Amino acid sequence: MMEELHDVQLTEIKPLLTGQNGRNLQDFDCQEHDVETTHGVLHVTMRGVAKGNRPTILTYHDIGLNHKSCFNSLFNYEDMQEVTQHFSVLHVDAPGQQENAPVFPTGYQYPTMDELAEMLPSVLTQLQVKSVIGIGVGAGACILTKLALNEPSLVEGLVLINVDPCAKGWMDWAASKLSGWTSNLVDILMGHHFSTDELTENKEIIQTYRLHISQDIPQENLAMFYNSYDSRTELQMERPIPGLNENTVVTLRCPALLVVGDTSPAVDAVVECNSRLNPTKTTLLKMADCGGLPQVVQPGKLAEAFKYFVQGMGYMPTAGMTRLVRSRTHSASSVGSADGVRSRGTTNALPQGAGCTSPEHTAAHTIEMTA
């Protein structure tokens, strides 16, 4: 079942931008909006102006985070600046999770995961965004997947980090209720985001995120978002069978890049999601020496992979890839095409190995990134 793995080595040269100057990069040319939808108000941040001939990058964060704590490390990384020169970026904060969010009034009914996905098309319409490339983490990945299943014409591609296609198991649900999850919510979320090794060894980042989760987001609001994700339904997707049901089976129609750290708590879930998607349009990227937040701890590698992904869709044909050192692989012919003509949904995003496909050409592409 497991495909031959092809090692990809990325050497990060430019350091992660930190400090006040680094934080300001994401505030430059940004406009914040509170957008009314049928299921309530969404706080969004738009960077740049939607370009008619290009999709907007749409991000959605995980539980316990907001768009800044989830994505600033990635979008502040210098290599990612090259990407944002070509695309506008729309960051979505789940209801009540943004900075300085007011506490919801008593009796407020938080949207379900399905409703959170249903809020997005009207946001895109009001901001004149015609199509998107989604980047979602955890709960955000689930929401963006639901958007793509509901509105395939809106979503040109998806980067799904730590995506879990399964509903919350009843035993997990019962255990969480019996343990009194409200009082232990911070600990539960830390276990959701980080591996056991990370929790004991990477004390600086653990302390940073523990304080953020416990202090920066109103705990009542956070508990509601957590409960919505905890009550999620299964993503109804099925791997198509070539020659039988490619056009009728319910699955993602757009290219998808699944990303997970090799020590992440979400590894099994991401592998399960991979088994439900069209292998000709899906790449599974497993990052070595990386835990639950690859966009935070390995932003350079993820930026490099994202550039390959959008190139596979026909965008950014001249983007530089000088630091990519590949072992036992060769570039897919679609990457970096001279004319830059888009061939949506017909190519795999990342470079493939010569022996990557099975005799039936149905095995998914799996790539490992090593330090």
JOKAHU-V435615 format. One record per residue. N is the residue number from 1. RES is the residue in one small letter. SS is DSSP state (2 for helix, 1 for strand, 0 for the rest). Layout:
((N,RES,SS) (N,RES,SS))
//
This chain:
((1,m,0) (2,m,0) (3,e,0) (4,e,0) (5,l,0) (6,h,1) (7,d,1) (8,v,1) (9,q,1) (10,l,1) (11,t,0) (12,e,0) (13,i,0) (14,k,0) (15,p,0) (16,l,0) (17,l,0) (18,t,0) (19,g,2) (20,q,2) (21,n,2) (22,g,2) (23,r,2) (24,n,2) (25,l,2) (26,q,2) (27,d,2) (28,f,0) (29,d,0) (30,c,1) (31,q,1) (32,e,1) (33,h,1) (34,d,1) (35,v,1) (36,e,1) (37,t,1) (38,t,0) (39,h,0) (40,g,1) (41,v,1) (42,l,1) (43,h,1) (44,v,1) (45,t,1) (46,m,1) (47,r,1) (48,g,0) (49,v,0) (50,a,0) (51,k,0) (52,g,0) (53,n,0) (54,r,0) (55,p,0) (56,t,1) (57,i,1) (58,l,1) (59,t,1) (60,y,1) (61,h,0) (62,d,0) (63,i,0) (64,g,0) (65,l,0) (66,n,0) (67,h,2) (68,k,2) (69,s,2) (70,c,2) (71,f,2) (72,n,2) (73,s,2) (74,l,2) (75,f,2) (76,n,0) (77,y,0) (78,e,2) (79,d,2) (80,m,2) (81,q,2) (82,e,2) (83,v,2) (84,t,2) (85,q,0) (86,h,0) (87,f,0) (88,s,0) (89,v,1) (90,l,1) (91,h,1) (92,v,1) (93,d,1) (94,a,0) (95,p,0) (96,g,0) (97,q,0) (98,q,0) (99,e,0) (100,n,0) (101,a,0) (102,p,0) (103,v,0) (104,f,0) (105,p,0) (106,t,0) (107,g,0) (108,y,0) (109,q,0) (110,y,0) (111,p,0) (112,t,0) (113,m,2) (114,d,2) (115,e,2) (116,l,2) (117,a,2) (118,e,2) (119,m,0) (120,l,2) (121,p,2) (122,s,2) (123,v,2) (124,l,2) (125,t,2) (126,q,2) (127,l,0) (128,q,0) (129,v,0) (130,k,0) (131,s,0) (132,v,1) (133,i,1) (134,g,1) (135,i,1) (136,g,1) (137,v,1) (138,g,0) (139,a,2) (140,g,2) (141,a,2) (142,c,2) (143,i,2) (144,l,2) (145,t,2) (146,k,2) (147,l,2) (148,a,2) (149,l,2) (150,n,2) (151,e,0) (152,p,0) (153,s,0) (154,l,0) (155,v,1) (156,e,1) (157,g,1) (158,l,1) (159,v,1) (160,l,1) (161,i,1) (162,n,0) (163,v,0) (164,d,0) (165,p,0) (166,c,0) (167,a,0) (168,k,0) (169,g,0) (170,w,2) (171,m,2) (172,d,2) (173,w,2) (174,a,2) (175,a,2) (176,s,2) (177,k,2) (178,l,2) (179,s,0) (180,g,0) (181,w,0) (182,t,0) (183,s,0) (184,n,0) (185,l,2) (186,v,2) (187,d,2) (188,i,2) (189,l,2) (190,m,2) (191,g,2) (192,h,2) (193,h,2) (194,f,0) (195,s,0) (196,t,2) (197,d,2) (198,e,2) (199,l,2) (200,t,2) (201,e,2) (202,n,0) (203,k,2) (204,e,2) (205,i,2) (206,i,2) (207,q,2) (208,t,2) (209,y,2) (210,r,2) (211,l,2) (212,h,2) (213,i,2) (214,s,2) (215,q,2) (216,d,2) (217,i,0) (218,p,0) (219,q,2) (220,e,2) (221,n,2) (222,l,2) (223,a,2) (224,m,2) (225,f,2) (226,y,2) (227,n,2) (228,s,2) (229,y,2) (230,d,2) (231,s,0) (232,r,0) (233,t,0) (234,e,0) (235,l,0) (236,q,0) (237,m,0) (238,e,0) (239,r,0) (240,p,0) (241,i,0) (242,p,0) (243,g,0) (244,l,0) (245,n,0) (246,e,0) (247,n,0) (248,t,0) (249,v,0) (250,v,0) (251,t,0) (252,l,0) (253,r,0) (254,c,0) (255,p,1) (256,a,1) (257,l,1) (258,l,1) (259,v,1) (260,v,1) (261,g,1) (262,d,0) (263,t,0) (264,s,0) (265,p,0) (266,a,0) (267,v,2) (268,d,2) (269,a,2) (270,v,2) (271,v,2) (272,e,2) (273,c,2) (274,n,2) (275,s,0) (276,r,0) (277,l,0) (278,n,0) (279,p,0) (280,t,0) (281,k,0) (282,t,1) (283,t,1) (284,l,1) (285,l,1) (286,k,1) (287,m,1) (288,a,0) (289,d,0) (290,c,0) (291,g,0) (292,g,0) (293,l,0) (294,p,2) (295,q,2) (296,v,2) (297,v,2) (298,q,0) (299,p,2) (300,g,2) (301,k,2) (302,l,2) (303,a,2) (304,e,2) (305,a,2) (306,f,2) (307,k,2) (308,y,2) (309,f,2) (310,v,2) (311,q,2) (312,g,2) (313,m,0) (314,g,0) (315,y,0) (316,m,0) (317,p,0) (318,t,0) (319,a,0) (320,g,0) (321,m,0) (322,t,0) (323,r,0) (324,l,1) (325,v,1) (326,r,1) (327,s,0) (328,r,0) (329,t,0) (330,h,1) (331,s,0) (332,a,0) (333,s,0) (334,s,0) (335,v,0) (336,g,0) (337,s,0) (338,a,0) (339,d,0) (340,g,0) (341,v,0) (342,r,0) (343,s,0) (344,r,0) (345,g,0) (346,t,0) (347,t,0) (348,n,0) (349,a,0) (350,l,0) (351,p,0) (352,q,1) (353,g,0) (354,a,0) (355,g,0) (356,c,0) (357,t,0) (358,s,0) (359,p,0) (360,e,0) (361,h,0) (362,t,0) (363,a,0) (364,a,0) (365,h,1) (366,t,1) (367,i,1) (368,e,1) (369,m,1) (370,t,1) (371,a,0))
//
